[in-house]
Amino acid sequence: MPRESLRAYFLAGDLALDFLNTRMRVAGEIRDVLQGDEDVLAWLKQAGLPTAALADDVPPLSLVKSARALREAIRSLVEKRKAGRRGDPSALNRFLERAESHPRLVWQAPRSPKIERIRRLDTIEALLAPIAEAAAVLLTTADFSLIKPCEGEGCVLWFADETRSHHRRWCSAAICGNRHKVAAYRKRRREASDR
């Protein structure tokens, strides 16, 4: 039986939250975008992160197992931070400790020097390090009144509310927002016909 392929959504406004959203509800069931190592590499590429071929000595499915472990560690920390409770950062810190990187000054045009981060890409932790770093930044610097779970019925996606009014309610107006509007319309029609 062929494996189900799900499309990852990049609608959260934050890399760490987009990574959390690789686990979603589809047709009433929780599904995982990350089914194999190749799915993790594809997600990293879609996210604009550096990728490399896994070494031959890396056991199959070890990247996806590590990615899922990182994702669930981030999920636990985000949920606890949102609830105003203390979380245990040890799992996230293990990824951060094993990631080797360094800054490098790049100066290609006279008035535009910039710093870019150079990363090792030869370990699983190094491949996942940008996500762990994004999660650490999110947890320490984000205004968590603007980090929200989608209000869509059964939706498990998160987002950073970057709207001017800070009244965003849905992961996507086209997905959950539209479902809510259609359900409200049908409810009004039923109520009107029952009168």
N, C-alpha and C positions, 0 to 999 in steps of 0.2 A: 504494500500500500504506500503510495507516495506521501511524503511529508507535506503537511499544510504549510504554505508560505504566507506569512502575514507581512504587511507593509508597516514599517515604523513611521510614526508621526513625529515631526519636529515642529511642535506648536506651543511648547511650554515657555519659551523665552529664556531658557537656561539649560545648559548642557546636562547638568546633573539631573534635572527634572525630566528632560527628554529621555535620558537613560532609564529613569524610573518607569517611564511610559512605554517601555518595551514589553511590559506585562500589562495586558488590557483585557477588557471584557468584550467578547464577540459572541453574538447570538446567545447571550445569557451565561456564557462560560468564560472563566479566566483562561486566556491563551497567552503564550509566550512567543514573542518575535524571535527570541534567541533559542533556536533549536540545536544548532551545531556551531562548531568553531567558525565555519565560513559565514554564518549569519552575524557573528560578532565582528568579524573583519569587515563585512559589508556595512554594518552599522557605523563602525569607526570611520570608514571611508565616506559614507553619507554625511557624517557629522563634520567632515573636513579635518579629521585627525590623521596623523601619520600612521601607516600600517606597514607591516613587513610580513613576509612569508614565515610561517612557524618553522622552527628547526625540526629536522627529522626525528630528533630524540624526544620531542614533546608528545606525550601520549594523546591519542585522539580524544576529543571532548574535554580536554583539560582547560582550554581557553573558555569554553562556554560555562563550565562549572565555576571557574573563578569569576567570570563576569556576572553570573547569577548571584554568587555569594556577595560580590561587591554591591550589586544592585539592592539586595535585601538588607545589607548593612546600611546603605544610604537611606533606604525606605524607612527603616526603624528610627534612624537619627532625625530624618525630616519630620516624621509623625510625632516623635517626642518633642522636638523643638517647637512644632506647631502647637502642641498641647501645653507648652510651658513646663515640660518635665525634663529632667537630666537624662541624657542618653549615654551609652557606653561606646566611646569612639575607638576601642581597641581594634576591631576588625578593619575599620577605615585606615587607622594608623599603620596597620601591617602593610597595606598596599602602598601607602605613602613612604614608608621606610625602605621598601624594596625598589622604589622607582629612582633611577639615576638620571639626573638631567642637570643642565647648567645653562645660564644665560649667555648669549653671544650678541655683540653689537654688530648690526648690519647697517652699512651706510652706502647706498647705491646712488643716491642723488644728493647734490650739495646741501639741501636744507631738510633732508628727511631721514636722519638717523633713527634707527629703532632697535629695540631689543627683541630677540626671538629666543625661545627656549629650545635647546637641542636635547633630544632624548635618546637614550639607548632604546632600541627596539628588538632586543634579542631575548627578552623574557616576557612571560605573560603579564607580570606586574608592570613592566615598563610600557606595554601596549595599553594597559588599562589606567595607567597613572594620570593622564589628563582628566579622566572622569573623576577619579578620587580627589584630585586637586580642585576640580570645579565644585565638588560636593563640599569640601572643606571651606572654600571661599563662600559658597552659598550659606552654609551653616553659621559662619562667623560674621558675615557682612550684610546679608539680606534682611530687609524689613519683613518679618514673617507675618505681618498682618496682610501682606500682599502675596504671600505664597499660599495658594489655595488648592484644595481638591475640587474637581469638577462637581457641580451640583446636579448633573444629569443622573437620572435614576439608574443605579447600578454601575455607573462609570467609576473607574478607579484611577483615572488620569489626574495629574497635577499640573499646575502652571504658575508662572509669575505674572501677576496682574500688572501690566504696564500701561493700562489705559489711563487717560487723563483723570477720569472721575473715580477710578479704582472700584468700579462696580461690575467688573467682569465676573460672570457666574459659570461659564461653560469652558470646557477644554477647547471647543471650537463652536462658533456660531453655526457653522454648516453641518456639524455632526449633532452634538447634544442639544445645542440651542434650537436647531430645527426640529428635533424630536420633541422637545418640550412644547414648542409652538403648535405642532401638529396635534399632540395629545390634548393640549388646552382647547384647541379649536374643536376637536371631536367631542370633548366633554361639554362644551357650550352647546353644540348641536344636539347632543343627546338630551341635555337639560331642557332645551327649547322644545324639542319634540315631545317630551314627557308632560309638558304643561297642558 
